[in-house]
Amino acid sequence: MRSFDSLVSISDHSYAQSAHARLCFPMPVPEFASAIAKAAVHAACRNAAPGARCKQNQRTGSSRASRHLLGITCLVLLALVAFPTVGAPGNIDSSFGAFGKVSTSFGSGNDAARRVAIQPDGKIVVAGTCSNGTNTDFCVARYSADGVLDTTFSGDGKIISVVGSGDDDVRSMAIQTDGRILLAGACDNGATTSFCLVRYSTTGALDTSFNGNGKLLTAAGSNSSSIRGVALQPDGKIVAGGTCDNGSGNTFCVARYGADGALDTTFSGDGKLTTTIGASVSYVDTVLLQPDGKIVVTGLCYSSAAGGYSQFCLARYNVNGSLDSTFNTDGRAQAQIGNFNASAYGGAVLQPDGKIVMAGYCDPLAGPPGSMFCLARFEANGALDTGFSTDGQVFTTMGNDSSYIRSVALQTDGKIIAAGRCQGLATADFCFARYHGTGALDTSFNTDGRVISAIGSDDDNGFGLTVQPDGKIVVVGNCSNGSNDDFCIARYEGGPFGARACSFDIDGDGKVLATTDMLIATRIALGVTGNAVLGGVTFSATATRDEWGTNTARDIRKFLTTQCGMVLP
């Protein structure tokens, strides 16, 4: 490493002519250095011991102080302002993968990503269904935060698991607090389809503490059953929701399991229940857990009115599995969204105020036939929320033809993001839109609140969606490589709702001090790494960040990388 004097010398000469120097200094460099030096000498004199002599006009001392203080100032300022440019909300995140996009092939057949989740360490887990040439299997991949396959996960970052004897189809995923990964869906056991779950360790191995071999099949209905949503309770129990056929048509069905995979008999007596909603068949799409432990299940059912159109439907259960009579009097609610069929297969989210946002694709209230993005918001009591676009319903035209929401997410600022598929100029593409809490499109997001993004060489199908803690938006699905489909992932800028809360106050104590914040920044600028960045630094009692590399809320490295955009070893 170069000596500090040599760095100062560089600052005095070549740096003085650079654009960064003009950015850093409000006056020519020599004058700025002189001003800092004079201020430093004055400060030294004020702090000198009584009776000590202090000369404030010695040119050599002033010049020496100029060079050192100039070097320190520039290094500190550069360390904190020379961050990567953050794109506008809705722009592709070019720091991810290849120009914001990643594709992954599991084999020679079609692979389709369906769900995505972010681990606390920033790694991205993507799950879906992959073809082996004869039938389909569960598959999952894990990536680093910048989109590279994580080789600490199953050796190459990818896993394929055969669950049933026929087709296995992933529809939902959850990550436990201990990092274990739970996949859920429908699996063909040779005669009918069943609820099925698979759990992996943090390294990608099947978790043998779950049902003995990491895999579980449950015949939730007498004829067939399939999971579409799964959620984890704080006590580790697993709630799975889907559709069951008991011989007289499809109904809502829910099962609850212990952390070991055994059915929880405190839930509805045997761990399973079915609920009829609407006139005939009904299908679950999403499972949500309220803070009070009540379970909300959303999906599609049919109206008994003339035409029998499909509707948005939902049910709420008490902790023991009984229907909650405080929810629309009998625990069930349904609403006609649009003027024809409404398919609630676009997910649902629970707002902090207890309101429920459902998404899917619908025929509009007016205009030509054809599906479009649609959302509905329900009050905590099951009634449509008239504060959401006046009647509780929102419709959005996306692309040049029909469009379909497949997933929905809620930002921390209350904005709603819906993602799926629509027709672009020549092919089907990833499409997503962002809305204010009122239901209006967010025009700060790609100018009109909507994004259409071509990913592969042909048709793309956006499916899963999540929002990172830094506000970036990750969308996954299946994309054509010209001969078949692969997993594909795209990441977009989402801010600025606090996603870039960068500050000179590195330790978060409400102050910017030379002995802590500026010292840390200077060490980073000089190439110091690891725990040495904080070596010998004394933090105040009010500091909220005082660790390095721990990946907790107190981790200074995490703050600098996620909030200031720094790339650190």
N, C-alpha and C positions, 0 to 999 in steps of 0.2 A: 504493500500500500504506500502511496506517496506520503511524504511528510506534510504536516499541516502548513508549514511555510511554503512548500511548493504549490499547494492548493491555493494559498493566498496569492502567490505570485501569478498563478493563472488567472485568478479573479482580477488582479490589478491590471492585466494586459489584455489577453484575448477576450475574456468575459466582458470586459468593459465595453466592447464594441458590439456585443451580441444583442439580439432582439429581447432575450430574457432580461438582460441588464436594463434595457429601456423599460421593460415591464415592471421590474422590481423597484427601480429607483425613481423618485419624483423629481430629481435634478441630476445633472451630470455626475458620473461616478466619483470623480475626485472631490467635488463639493459635498456629495452625500457622505463620503467617507470622512471628510474633515468634520462635518457636522456631528456624525456619530462619535468621532474621537473626542471632540470638545465636550460633548455631553458626558462621555465616559470619564474624562478627566475631572470634570466638575463633580460628578458623582463620587469619584475616588476621594476628592478633597473634602467633600461633605462628610465622608465616612472615616476620614483620617483620624488618628488618635490625637488628643489635645496636645498642642505644642509641636506637632510634627510639621515640617516644612513641606509645602506643596506648591510647585511651580506649574502653572497652567498654560505656559506659552513656550514650552520646549518643543522645537520643531521635530527633533528626532523621536521623542516619546510620542508626540501626536501622530507622526507618520507611521510609527510602528503600530500604534493602536488602530490607526486607520486601516492598515492592511488586515490585521487580525479581525477586527470587527466587521469589515467589509466581507471577508470570507465567510464568517459565521452567519452574517445576515443573509447573504446570497444562498448559502447552502440550506439554511432553514426555510427561506421563502420558496426556493425551488423544490424542496422536499414536500412542501404542502400545496403548491399550486400547479406543479407540472404533472397533473393527473390526466388520464385518458379522457377525451371528450365524451360526454354522455349524450347519446342520441335523443331525439325528441320522442315523446310517448307514441308508441305504435311503430317506430322504426325497428328494423331487424337489428339484433345485437351482434355486431361484427366480431366481438371478442369471443363468441361461442362457436366452436367447431369450425367449419369452413364457411365463412361469411354468414354466420348465424344459424347454420343448418348442419345436422348430423343424420346420416342414414346407417343402418346396421342390418346386415343379412345374417339369418340364423341357419339357412340351408338353401336348397335349390327350389323350394316352394314359396308360397306367399306367406309373408309375415305381417302381422297387423298389431301395432301398439294400441292399447286401449286406455291405460291409466298411467298417471305419473305422480310422483311424490318427491318431496325434497327432504333429505335427512338433515338433522341439526348441524352436521359438518359441511353442508352445502352440496354433498353428492346427490346426484339425480337418479332415481330409480324408476324404470319404465317397465311396465308389464303388459302382456298381450297374448296373442294366440299365433302359433307358428305351424305351418304344414310340414309334415315329414314325407309327403308324397302319397300317403295312403289316407291319413286322417290328421287331425290337428291336436296339438299339445299346448300345455301351459309353457310360457317362456318369459323370462325376465332378464333385464340388463341393468348394470349400474355404471354410471359415468361420473367422472370428476366434474367439478363445477364449470370447467371450460369445455366440456363435451367429449373428453377422451375416455374410452372404455377403461374401467377400473380393474386392473389385473389382480388386485387383492380379493376380488369377488369371483370365486370359482375358477381362478387361474387366468381366464381370458375376459372376464367381465360379463359373461353370458351363461344362462342356464336354460335347459329344456327339460321339462318334467312330464312324463307320461302318468296320468292319474287313473282314468278309466280305460276300458278296452276299446272304446271308439273315439269319437271326437270329444276333445276337452276345450272349453271356451272360457277364457278369463273375462270377467265383467267388472271386477272391483278389486281394490287393493288398499291395504292399510299398513302403516309402519308403527310398531309398538314403541313404547318409551325406551325399551332396552335395545332397540335397533333391529329386532327381528321383523321379517317381512312376511305379511300374510296376503295371499292371493285367494280370490273366491270367484266362483262361476258355476257353470253347468258342465257335467261330465256324463258321458254315455257309459253305463256300466254293463252293456251288453244287451239289455232289454229295454230299459227306459233311461231317461236322463235324471240325474240326482243333484242335489246340493253338493258342492265339493269345495274343499278348502285345502290349501297347501301352505306350510310355514317353513321359512328358511332362517338359518342363523345369519349373523352379520357377515360371515365369510361366504355365504351362498350354499352351504351344505343344508340338506334336509334336516329339519329340527326333530329329532327322535323323541323329544319330550312332548311332542304334539301327536297324540293318538298312536304312539309307538314307532311310527315311520315317517312322520311329517305330513301325511296325507289323510284326508277324511272324506268319506262319501256318506250322505244322509238322504234316505228316501223320505222327503218331507211331504210328498203327496203319494197317493196310492198308485197313480198312473205315471206321473212325471213331475219333476220339480227343477227349478233352475234359480240360482242366486244372481241378482243384479246389483245388490248393494250390501256393503258390510261396514260396520262401525265398531270401534273399541271403547268399552266402558273404562272409567278410571280404575276400577278394581280388576281389570284384565280380562273380564268376560267379553265374549265376542257376540255381537248381534248381527245376524244375517237376514236379509229380506229378499224375497223373490216371488215367483209365481208357481203355484201348485195346481195340478189337475187331479181331482179325486173322483173322476168319472162323470161329473156333471158340469164340467167347465172349469176354466182357470180362475183362480182367486188369489187375493193377497195371501202370502204366508210368511211367517217370521219364525226364526229359531234362535235360541240363545245357548251358547256353549260356555263351559268353563275354560280357563286358560290352557288346560290340558287337552281340550277337544271333546270332552264328555258333554252330552246334553245337560242343560241346567234345569233340573226338575222343579226349582222354585219359580220357574217361568211357565205359567199356564199348565202346571201339573206334570207335563212330560217334556218340557223344553221346546215345544212346537205349538203353533196356532195357525188357523186360517180365518180370513175375514172376507165376507162377500160385500162388495161395494158396487152400486149401480144395478142396471137391469140384467146383465148377463155376465160376461167374462171381465176380469180385471187383471192388471199386470203391474207388479212393483218395479220401480226404477231405482229409488234411492232410499237409504236409511240415514236418519239424522238423530243425534242424541241431544236432548236439552240438558242444561246445567242441573235441573232438578231430577234427572234420571229418567224422565219420560221419553218415550221412543216415538218419533214421527216417521211414517213411511209414506212415500209419495209414488204416484204412478198414473196409470191410465185405466179408465173404466168407461162403460157405455151408459148413455142416457135411456130412460124409459119413455121419453117423449117421442113424438113422431120423427121418424128418420133414424133414431137410435144412434146419434153421432157419438164418437169418442170424446171424452172429456178429461180434464185434469182432475185427479182424485187424490185424497190423502186421508190417513187415519192416524190417530194418536193413542198410544197405549200407556197405561201405568207401568210402574216398575215390575209388577207381578204378571204382566201380560194382558190384563183386562182392559177393555176399551175405556177411554177417559171420557166420561159423560160431561165434563166441563168444556169439551171441544165439540162445538156445534151440536150439542145436546146428546148425541149418541156415539161420539168419538170418531165420526166419519164426515167427510165433506167432499163435494164435487162441484165443478163449475164448467159451464160451456165457455170455451175460449175461442173466439172467432165464430164464424157462422156455419162451419161444417166440422170436419174431423179435426181434433186437437190431439196430438201425440206427445205425451209428457215423457219423452225419452231423452231429455236434455239435462238431466240432473236437477238437483235442488240444493239450496244453502239455507242455513238458519242464521238470521241476523241477531246481533246482540240484544235487540229489543224484543226478541221472540217471534218476529214476523218471518214468514217462510216464503222464499222466492223459488218458484218452479220454472223450468225452461223446457222447450221442445220445438216442434214445428207445427204450424197451424194454417188453415185456410183463413184469410183475413176477414174482417167485418165487412169490408167493401173492396171492390176491385175484381180483377180476373181470378179464376181458380188457380191453384198452385200453392205449394207450401212456402212458408217464410219463417224467419226467426220469430218466435213468440215467447213472452215471459208473462207470468202472473204472480202477484204477491198477495198472500193471505195474512190476515191478522192472526194474533196468537189464539183467537177463539175459533178460527176456521172460516171466517167471513172474508170475502175479497176486500182488499185494502184500497179504498177510493182515493187515497193519497198517492197512489202509484198510477200516474197517467189518467187520473179522474175516475176510471172505472176498474182499476186493478189489472188492466191488460195492456201489453205493449207488443206492437208488431213492427218488424224491420225488414225491409227488402234488402237482400244481399245478392250481388252478382246479376247475371243475366237470365236466371231461371230459378227453379226451386232451390231452397236453401234449408239446412237442417242444423239445429243446435244439438250438440252431443254432450256438452259439459258446460257447467257454469261455476264461477268462483266469485268470492267476495273480497274486495280489498279492505285494508284496515281503515281507510277513509270512508267506507260505505259505498263506494262505487262498485258496480256489478259488471263482470266480464262474462260474455257468452261466446263459446267457440264451437265450430263444426265445419261443415262443408257447404260450398256453394259453387255455382258455375262461373268461372272466370271468362276471359276473352276467348280461349280456345279449349281449355280443359277444366275439370273440377279441381278446386284449390282449397287450401286452408282458408277459413274465414272466421273472423271474430269481431265483436263489437263491444264497446264500453258505454255504460249508462251511468247517469247520476242516480242518486237514491230516489229521485222523483220519477224515474223512468225515462227521462229525456236523454238522448244521445249526448255523449261527452265530446264536444267539439274541440277540446284540447288534445284529443286522441286522434292523430292522423287527419286533422282538420274537420272531419265530419263524423268521427266516432266509430268508423268502420275500417277494417283492413282485409284485403284479399291478397293472399300470398301464395305464389307458385313455388313448390318445393322440389318435386321430382321432375322427370322428363315427360310425364304424362299425367293421368289423373291422380289427385291426392285426396285423401279423406282424413280431415282433422277429427280427432275424437276426444282425447283427454286434455285436461287443462289444470294448471296450478299457478299460483303466484308466489314467487320467492320472497323471503324476508326483505330483500333490497328493492322489491317492487317490480322486478323483471317478470315477464310472463312467459311460461313454457307451455307449448302446445305440442302434442304428440298424435301420431296416427299412422296410416300406411300410405306409402308413396311409390309410384312406379319407377323402376330402374330401366324400363324399356322392354323387359321380358316378364318380370313378375314384380311383386310388391315387397318392400322392406319396411322395417321399423323406421320411422323418421321423426325427428325432433327439430323444432325451431324455437328460438328464444328472441323475445322482443323487449324493447325498452318499455317500462311501465310508469316510471316516476312522474312527477317528482314528489309524491305525497310523503316526504320524509325519507325517501329511498336514498337520498344523498345528503344526509345530515352531517356533513363534514364540518369540522371546526378546528381552530388552532388550539382549543382546549382539549388536548389529547387525553388527559386523564379524567376529564369530566367532573372537575371540582368547581366549575363555574369561574375559573380564573385562567389566565394565560401567563405562565411564569417561566423565566429563563432557566431556573434550576430543575424544572420537570419537563414541561411541554416542549420548550425549545431545545433542551438538551437531548431529549428522545429523538426529535426530528433531525437534529444535526448528526446524531449517531447513525441514523438510517441513511442519511444522505452520504455519509462517509463509508457506507458499506458494512457497518456492524450488523450482525445477524444473531438470531436466537435470543436466549435469556440475557446475553451481554448488552442488549439494547437497554435493559432496565437496571443493569448492574450499578449498585451504589446510589440509585435514585431513591430519595425519601419522599413518599407520597403523603399528602395531607389526609386527615381523618375523613374529609368530605369527598375524597376521590371516589368515583364510581368505576374507574378502570385502573387496575394496578397489576395486571397479569400479562403474560406473553405466551401465546400459543396454546392456551387452554380451551379455546373455542367456547367460552362461557360469555355471559354478559359483561364480565370484568376484563375480557381479553382485549388489550390494546391493538394487537395485530389484527384481530377480527374487525375492530372498528375501522382501522385504516384501510383494510381491503374491501369491506362491504360498503362503508359509508364515504370513503374518500377515493375509492377506485384504484388504490395503489396495488402494484404487483410485487409481492414480497416472497422471499424464499422461506 
